[in-house]
Every structure is written in C-alpha cells, then in structure tokens.
Amino acid sequence: MLTQYKIGDLVLAKLGTTPLVGVVVYKDIKRSRYLIRFSGVQQDYYAEDELMPYTPYENAWKKP
C-alpha cells in the first residue's frame, strides 16, 4: 500500500507508449495512487505497479 516510493523519488512511468521520467509529488492513500509530475504542466496519477524506479546513471553506460 504505497510503500515502494516516497515523495521526491524519481520514477519511470509509461505515458502512452513512451516511458517518461517523473518525480513523486503526492501519495493518494484512499485511491492507492501516486501523483507523478513530469514537467511544470504535465502530471498524472499512477498505481504502484505501473511505475519503475529510475536511476539516472543506470542506462548511461549501456551500449545501444
């Protein structure tokens, strides 16, 4: 029940077919959803199983 992420964590969220990096800004306990903000004007609610932790340097060293 909303224990995997805390406010301020970076996450990967799928928006359409493209995964986007966002930040957790709110936990809606009643709806079991996180509010993820992608930019100053773009945000949406996601269930915990729709998110993945994001590490900025994880993909930096992988070859294409």
Helices and strands as residue ranges (DSSP letters): E 10-15, E 18-28, E 33-37, E 43-46, G 48-50, E 51-53
